[in-house]
Every structure is written in C-alpha cells, then in structure tokens.
Amino acid sequence: MDCLCAHPPPALQHLGLGHNKLLGSLESLYVTAHHWPNLVSLDLSFNNLTDLQSLVGSLRSLRQLRLLVLQGNPLALVPYYRGLTIDTLSRLCVLDDTTVSPNEKHVFRGLNVNADLLVHEAQLVVTIGNVTGVLDSSVLDPEPGPEGPFITYSYYVTYDFVEDEELQEGSNYAAGVLAEIVKPMSIAEVIPEETPEDVKEADGSTESGAMTESGEMDGDSTSGAASAALAPSNDSATEELAKLRPHVDPRLWPSPGTVLFSTMRKPWSNVIPCHYEMLHTLRDLVPLKAFLLAGTTVTIVEEKILSWPLVPPSVETPLTGKKGKQDKDKKGQDNKDKKGQDKKGASKEQKGPRKPPKELRQDPPILTVLGSGIVVLEPLLAGEPLVSTVCNFGVVRTVESDKLTFARDMKSKKNKKLGKKGKKSKKVDPALGDNHIPEPLTVEVHVQLNQCRTADEALKGFSI
C-alpha cells in the first residue's frame, strides 16, 4: 500500500485490492481522500482487516465513495458490522453487493456515535439436530449370560471449533467446552509405555470424559477417550498396546488449535434427537476466519460399554439328606397355589430378557466412528448469515439388521397390543419388503453468524 500510494492517480474512481492479505490498522491510513479524492468504488474483500472502527473512520473522508466491498475480512464477522458501516458512511449506496436501503439507514442511525462502546467480538451459534440411519448394534449381540457382559450403547455427535485464546483466559469461556485442546503429537506420546500395574489402575478409572448434567464433560475427556480406546483388558499391557497403536482413529481428536464439542449421549432410536445448541463467542477474529475457510469436522460416534457383575452369580449346590428334601417339599407345597395363580406371569418373566444385576463394574468405553465429514463454513465469510446442511455419510445399516430391529420392537410391543386389542397383531412393516433400502446415516447441522438488525440491538447486546 505504501508503494501504491506513492504516486496515486488523482482521477482514479475504482480501486480493487481484494485477496491481497492486507492486515493491521495501518492499512486504513492509505484509503483516504488524501490519496484517492475521486474514488467511487473500493474493493477490500477477503483480506485480514480487523479494526472496523478505524477503517470506516478513514473511509469517511472519501466523499464520492458509493460502492464498498469488505466481506471476507475478519472485521465483517462482528454482529454490528453492517449497521456501523452504513451509519458511518452515510453516502454509501451498495455494501457487499447488497443495496443499502433507506430503512437500514434509519434503524442503524446513531450507532456511529457510540462505536467506541461496542465490544469487538463475533458470535456464532451451532445447532445439532436429528441423527438418522444409525445401525442398531444391540440386535447383533448375543443375549448375556449370568456372568455378563451386559452391553449398552449410546450415540453422540462431535464437532471442532476454533480456540479463542483471549476468552480462554476469562471466566466465561469454559462454558460448553467438552474437551481439552489437543496439540499435534506422535503415537509414542499418545500411548506412553506403561507397566501392567499402571494399566490396572487406568482400567479402574471409568469416569474420564463423563457427561455432566449441564451437557459438559470433564476437562480430561479427550485423553479419557483415547485411554478408553487403548486400554487393554489383560496383564500383557505392552503387547496389547503395540497391537492397538495403529488403530487410533484420528477423527476422535480435534484439529490443532481447536476445541472438541459433543452432544449428550443418547440411546438408539430410528431418529435420535440431539437438541444441541451452543453459542461461541470469539474475539480473536483472524484465526476465526482461517477456521471458517477450513470448515468444521462433524463426527457421529457410537459408545459401547461392557458391564460385569461385581459379585459372581452364586452356584446352587444339590441338597443332600432327608431333612433338606423334606424342607424342599414343604416349601413347594406351601407355594403351590401361589405359583398356580402366577404361572403365566412367571413364565413371561422367565422368557423375557435377562436383567443385569444392580451392582456392575464397567470396562472403558469402546468408541466407534460411524461417520465423519467436513461442513463447509466459507459462506459465512461471504456474507451468508446461516449455513444449514444435512451431512450424509452413506448407508451403514443392512436389510438384515433392519429386520432384526423391527422384529425386536414388535416383540416388545406384542404384550401391550394383546392387552389392548385382545388378540395378536399380525401387522408387518411394509417398508421391510424385498425392495427395502436402509436409510443413510445423516445428521442435521446449522451454524449461524449473529447479526444485529437495529442500533438498539447492537448497543444492548454488545456494548461495554
């Protein structure tokens, strides 16, 4: 810019400086009427300009300026960007390829007077909606015996978002952070050499990365997930770790410079509603721009937990002696009538699924990535206020698994239908015919950039 302004043509009416990596507040010193007195159109798009107040203050001296393009700069991400620019440059006709209406000039009137009171930060809201097409893995597991294992499944969605170092030091940044910031490291650093005693101690800590009632996880959730996926179940720790090292799924780790966020764990269903919404407030806008250009990685994870009885099931010993036989006959005679009355109920309980004991110990969770992909966020830099998409990760179900799931659900509902209708229902799901195609694995993702619609909204929500 210094060289360009050394001998500027005084009659120049259009200046295009887009995509030139301009940055810093000093750049605003070169876009004044002193250098370009007749400038009508100015393009500064997709640079790294961050100081909105300083820039529009300098552009105010360009009395002939009617068309301005600033989209793609970090300064365009603040909620009051358009309002402050329009109110400061009252002669502007077009901003970022959008005509400035008289109504906009009216609703943002007076915002420039209080520009010094506005907080320099961006706000983005991430919403995770429904998840569909998840494979019901429980129908593929055999029924557990008295010694276990009792298997439970839960499902959740993760995404990474840029780290804001300025807000990290404050007290309001910790809200919603579900994992530590993970720096790039080698596999040797991820999996240190451990003795069998260390591994036994690690197996005992099953609460790493547990979800709290507010939807947050402990700060060590990322490391907990990694140790959970890598912890061996026997004493040959070194050999088992060596086998598992190549199987670390990098999609379970956030990208460098980002923080991992996660929805609540939910049980399986045809449609899993996440009901997740997170407000991200960021002040360091240059890394935010780089993050939006790269996009966020969205991952659907299956968490499988094996539980075992703390107390082994008791083994009944055969009764010996006449006394034991007499007692057994006596008890059988006393309960004969009662058993006769509850015969149907008892038979149903025996045929039902085996209930796990109350006291169980849990193995570390087994995490499986069902689908992962990048959500493109660049439209937010180009002036779009919302990115709304449905991530499609392809089909992970099979026709056989859908039939098993349907059969299980029908079996569980059979007793209720018999009680209501008095006869067995023979209804068959028509969707599971010969031409049945399983649903693809999808998740709804919405990322919205907050924008102020009036001067009062900007002053109430973003003033110091």
N, C-alpha and C positions, 0 to 999 in steps of 0.2 A: 504493500500500500504506500510506503514511503516513496518508492521509485515511481509508482503510478501518479502520485500527486506532485511530483517534482515539476512537471510541465503539463498540467491538465488543460485539455481544450475547453475554453470557456463556453462554447456553444453546445457542448455535449448534452443530449437530452435523455439518453438511456445508458445505464451502466450495469453490466452483468458481471457479478462477482460470485455467482453460486458455485458450490462444490470446490472451494479454494482453501479449506482448512483454516479460515480466519478465526482467530480466537483472541480473547482478552478485551478489557475495556478500552485499551488504547486505540483499537480499530475505529471506535466511534469518533475520534478526533479527525479522521480523514474523510468522513462523509458529511461535510458541512457546506454551507453556501460559499465559504471562502474558496473552496476548490471547484465546486460544481454549482454555480449560481443558477443555471437554467435546467437543472436536472428534473425530468418529469417522471421517469420510471427507474426504479432501482431494484435489482435482484441480489439479495444476500442469502439466498436459501442454502440449506444443508452445509453450513459452516459450524463452528463451535462457539458461537457468540452466546454469552451467558448473562450479561448485565443489561437487562431490558430498560431500566430507568435511564441509564447513561446513554444508551443508543438512541432511544426515541427523543431524548433531550437534544442530541446533536442533529437528528433528522428534522427537528422542528424549525431549524434555520432554513431548510430548503422550501422556500415559499411556493415553488412551482411543482413540487412533488405531488403526484396524483395516484401513482401505482407503486405498491411496495410488496415485496415477497420476502418473508422471514421464516417460513415454515422449514422444518428440518433442523433448526437451531435449538440447542437446549433451552434458551430463553422462551421459546414458544410453548414449552410444556407447563408453565405456571398457569394456574386457573384463570387469572385476570389478564392474561397476555393480550387477547384481542380487545378487551374493553379499554385497557390503559393505552394501547397503541392508537385506537380510534379517538379517544378523548384528547390525547396529546397532539396528534396530527389532525387537526380539525378539517383541513382541506383534502384529506385523503379520500379517494373515490373507490379504490379496489385494494383489498388486503388479502394476500394469499389466494389470488384468483377468485375471490368472493366479493361481490359488490357491497360496499358499506351503505346500509340503509339509513334513512332518517330516524327510524325507530331506535337503531343501535346507538346513534349519536345522542339520542335523548336519554335512554336508560343508563348509559355509562357517563353521563355528564357529571363533572365534579370529581371523577376518580383521580385525575392527574394531580389535583391539589393535595391529595393525601397519599401520593405514591410512596413517600418515604416511610409510611407506616405499614406498608404491605410486606408480609413475610415472603422471602424468596425460596419457595419450595413447590414441588409438584405432588399431586395426589392421584393415585391410581387404585381402582377397586377391582379385585379379582374375584370372580364368581365361578364356582364349580357346580354344575347342575347334575342331571341324571347320568348314571352309568348303565349301559345295557349290553347284552351279549356276553356276560361273564359265564364261564364254564362252571357248573356246579360240581366241584371236585369231590364233594362228600358222597355222591352216589357211586363213585368208583372205588371207595374204601370198603374193606370187609367189616362186618359187624365186630366190635371189640369183644374180647373175652373178659373173664373176671379180673385178669391181671393187666388189662389195658392193651394197647394205648387207646385213650379216648381222644379223638381228634376234633378240633374246632377250626373253622375257617372264618376269616374276616377279610374285608377288602377296603382299600382306600386309594386315594389319588394324591400324587405329589407333583409339585412344580417348583422350579427355582426362580428366585427373584433377586435383583441386584442388591448388593450390600451398600448401605449408606453409612460411611464412617462417622459423619458428623452426628447423625441421630443415634448411632450405636452408643456413643458416649453419654447420651441423655437418658432420662428415665423412661421416656415414652416409646423407645424403640423395641424394648423386649417383648411388648405385647404381640402375640401371634407368632413369634419365632419358634419354629418347631425343631430346629437342628442347628448344631454349631456350623460355623463357616469352615469349610474343608479346603485346605490348601493342597496343591498337587504333591503327591508323594509316591514313592516307589512301593512295589508289593512288599518288599522287605520291611519297609516302615509300617505298612498297614498291618502285617502279620509278624510281630516280633517272635523270636524264639522263646518258647515257654517250656517249663518243666511240667510233668504230669500233675504236680501239686498245684501249680498255678492254674492249670486248665480246670481242675476240680473246683477251685474257688470261683473261677469265672462261670462255670456251669450253675453255681448256686445263685448268682445274681441275675434273676429273671425279670427285674423291673426296669432295666435300662430302656429308655425311649418310650416309657408308658405314657398314654394319653391322660391328661388331667381332665377334670370336669369342664373346664373352660375351653377345651379343644386344643390345649397346648401340650407339648411334650417336654420332657426334661432336656436340659442342655446337652446331655451326652447321648441323645437319641441316635445320632448318626453313627457314632462309634459303637453304640449298643447294637444297632442293626448289623454292623459289619461283624462284630464278635459273635452275634447270634448266628449269622450265616456261616461262620467259620469254626465255631466251637465243636470239637469232636465229642463223641459220646463214650469213649473208652480211654484207657490209660496210654495207649500208643499215640500220644499227642503229636509228636514230631512228624511221624509218618503220615498221620491223617491230615495235618495241616499242609504238608507238602503236596498231598493229592488235591486239596481243595483250593490252593492258591490260584491256579489258572481259571477257576470258575467264579471269581469275584465279578459280579455284574456291575460295570461302571455306571449303568443307568440308575443305580441306587445311591449314587453320590452326587451332590450338587456340583455345578461347574465352578471353576476357580473364580473367586470374587463374588459369589452369590450365596444366598441362604436358602435352605430347603424348607418348604412349607408342605403341610399334609392335612388332608381332611380327616374327619373322625372315622374310626374303624366301624364298618357296617357288616351285618351278616348278609349271606347271599339272598338274592331275590331276582326275579326277571328284570325288574327295574330298580336299581339301587339309588335312592335319592341322597345326594350328599349334603344339600342345604348349606353350602360353604360360601362365606363371603369375607374377604379380608381387605382392609384399607391399608395401602402402602404410602407412607409419606416420606419423601426424599428431598434433600437439599443439595446434594452433590449431583448436579444435572448432567455433567459431561459423561460420567460412567453410565448414567441412566440412558442417555442417547445411544451409547455403544450397545447396551443391553437390548434396547428395543430393536436395533438393527439386527442383532443376532437371534432374537426370539427366545422364548422360554420352552424348556423341555417338560412335557406333561407325561406322567407315567402312572399306569394302573398296576397296583401291587396286590398280590394275594399273600396273606399271612396265615401260615399253618402252624398250629401249636399242638404238640402231643403232650397229654397229661397221663400220669401214672398214679395208682393208689399209694398213699403214704404207708398204709398198713396192708401187707399182703392178705388176700382173702383167706379166711380160715378153712381148713380141710376137715371135713366131718369124719370122725373115726367110727367104725362099726361098733354097735353096742353089744356087750357080752354079758352073759349071766341072766338068770331068770328075772331078777329084780328089774334090770334095765328093760327087759322085754315086757314085763307087766306094766311098768310106767308108760312105756310107749303105747301099749294097747289102751291104757286108761285115758291117756290124752287124746288118742284117736277117737275113742267112744264119746268123750265129752264134747269134742268139736265136730262131731259127725253132722249134727243138724245144722250147725252154723255153716259148715262147708257146703252142705247141700243147698242152702239158700243162696250162697255167694259163688256158686260153681261157675256161672257164666262170667262173673266179674273176675274171678281168679284166673280162669283160662285166658281171658283177654289180657290180663297183666303178664301172664307167662309168655304169651305170644308177642307182646309189644317189644319195642326196642329196649335194650339193656340200659338202665340208668347208671351214670357214673357215681362212684362214692363221693361223699361230701368233701373229704379231705384228699386233695390231689397235689402232686408236685408237677411242675411244668418244665418241659425242655425249652431251650432257647427257640424263639420263633424261626421258622423256615420261610424266607421271603422269596417269592417268585414274581418276576416281571411278566405280566400278561400282555402289555402293550406299551409302547413308548414312542413319542414323536415330538417334533418342534412345532409350536404355534407361532406363526409369523406376526410380529407386532409392529413392523415398519409403517403400516398405515397410520398409526398414532402419531408418527413424526410428520406425516404428510398432511395433517390437518383433520383426519378422521377421529371423532371422539370415542368410538367404540369399535372393538374387534370382537366379533361373535362368531364362533365356529363350533362344529361338531367333529372332533377327532375320530377318525375311523381307522382302526388298527387291524382290520380284516377279521375273518371268522376263526374263532378258537374253539367253538363248540363242534360237536358232531351230531349226526342224526341219532346215533345210539345213545349218547349222553342225554339228549333232549328227551328221548323215550323213557330212559330210566328216571329222569327227574319228574316227568309227568306221571309215571306210574307210582312213584313215591308220594307225590302230592295227592293223587286220587285215593291212595290207600289211607292217608292220614285224614282225609275228608269223608271217608266212607261211613264211619260211625255217626258223624253229625248228620249226614244225609239220610241214613236209616232212621235216626231218631225223629227227624222232621217229616219225612215222607212215608215212613213205614215200609218201604221196600227198597231194594238195592238199585242204585242208579247204574245204568249201562251206557251212560253218555261217554263218547270218545271224542277227544280233541281232534277236530278236522284238520288242524294245522300240522299234525304229525302223520300225514298220509305219505304215500310213496313219493310225492313231489315236494316234500318238506325241505326247506332250506334254512339252516340255523341263522339266527341274527348275527350280524357282525358286532365286534366289540367297539363300543363308542362311548365318548364322554363329552358333555357339553361344557365349553369354556368361554367365558366372557371377560374381557379386560377393558375397563372404561377409564378414560382420562377425564378427571373432573374439570369442568369449565364453569366459570361464573357467568350468569346471564344478566346481572344488573350490577351497578356500582354498590348498592347497599349490600348485596350478597357478598361481594368481594371484601368490603370493609368489615362486615360482621364475622366472616369466616376466616379471613387471612390477615387481619391487622394485628400489630404487635400489642 
